[in-house]
Amino acid sequence: MKSWRLTFLLVSGLGISQLGNWIYFVAINLAILDLTGSAAAIAGLFMIRPMALLLTNFWSGSIVDRVDVRKLMMLTDIVRGALMVAIPFASSLWTIYGLVFLISLAGSFFGPSQSVYITKLIPESERARFNSILGMSGSGAFLLGPAISGLMIPHWGTDFSIFFNAVTFFVCAALIGLLPSVGKGNVSVVKGACVEEQASVDHRASVQEQASVNHRASVQEQASVNHRASVQEPTPIKEPVPTSSGILPSERRKNTWKLLAADWREVGLFARTAKPFLLIYALFQSSLLIGMAIDSQEATFIKLHLGLSEADYGILLSTTGIGSLAGTFTAALLAKRVSFRWYMGIGTLFTSLFYFLFYVAGGFWLAAIAFIGLGFSFAYAGTGYATYFQKEVPTGVMGRVASASEALQGALQIVLTLLVGLLADKLGLQAVCLTFAGLSVLFGLLLALRMAGNIRSQRDDAFST
């Protein structure tokens, strides 16, 4: 019963925050459009988050792996809520950009912290179902958020919607505060209200003992476990002692850089010893990032090529939420029966296929089918990837690996989005998007084949224990 209480509190907190984010998404776009009347200003808004990730994710993981992640999640929500309150009082575009950038900086700590906290709080046998439930709450937020914002803005304006999002951050922090702490370094498994420290036992075991007992059947599993045994606990960050002038000594600054360099060596060591994971990660992210790049052109395609109105675009966006909600619901129901590898492989392949279908559409109904399929299939892909990442990456370096991953994704997202936009202007939007969608399908197919091979070699590796 208490385990369900923990799940309810965590999903409720994150779900309320996601609902606020979608309400804010509509409001901030309309606010900037009313302020500037410029589509370029809206495009600049979409570039802020990946830039913030690039700036922080090279070092934010080092902090995540050394602090109480529950407290860090609460702190980032409080900071983001406070900054959000200031946006309606901003009178210039650059002031709004600056506040959004600071909100994105704080948010770059939340994602890795969330991954570590979920992995430590939720037992491995229950993570797939939990990720499906969490995904379902996100889909519900995606479905309801824009609609709620659309109802509030005509009556109370965009400022009210932005204030509403600030409140959701504070509510999320309060709900997370009701959850138990999972510690700083060692893996904790929560069963009911009891937290059991297990990492000290795991790390004492030798590489040979772990491989022979736990992973006889899989070379890929051996590489992951060998790395878990070889990764040392991160060195705790000590409180700096300032000089009488209040400035840190140069030696302490040098030690900080050495610490960051050591952390990146740990990430590199994981990458070298987990090559099967790295291949699957590369295939998944390649397909996903290409899809995100062409997704940035969907509004232009709908208005210019399909000749649909802004109201039609809003309806299509809602159909994506319907598909996502249905996908996460069925994924949760099948979590005990179907391997997360099928979720990840087949879900990614069909996501890319529905992107391709959308850009060959000639009217509303085929585009609507593609959007529903996109939401449905990506729900499976996202759940499968989250479970796979939590299973394969040791919690001792999970924050640093997640931060490095997001930094790389942010850089590639910026490059691919700019590339698609430039090529679309020169060669035509539909032709370019179909070409990139075809590449996404290719990567998705390779991933599905790779996952099928893994399942054949590990018949017993499913959601159920």
Secondary structure, 3 states (H helix, E strand, C coil): CHHHHHHHHHHHHHHHHHHHHHHHHHHHHHHHHHHHCCHHHHHHHHHHHHHHHHHHCCCHHHHHCCCCHHHHHHHHHHHHHHHHHHHHHCCCHHHHHHHHHHHHHHHHHHHHHHHHHHHHHCCHHHHHHHHHHHHHHHHHHHHHHHHHHHHHHHHHHHHHHHHHHHHHHHHHHHHHHCCCCCCCCCCEEEECCEEEECHHHHHHCCHHHHHHHHCCCCHHHHHHHHHHHHCCCCCCCCCCCCCCCCCCCHHHHHHHHHHHHHHHHHHHHHHHHCHHHHHHHHHHHHHHHHHHHHHCCHHHHHHHHCCCCHHHHHHHHHHHHHHHHHHHHHHHHCCCCCCHHHHHHHHHHHHHHHHHHHHHCCCHHHHHHHHHHHHHHHHHHHHHHHHHHHHHCCHHHHHHHHHHHHHHHHHHHHHHHHHHHHHHHHHCHHHHHHHHHHHHHHHHHHHHHHHHHHHHHCCCCCCCC
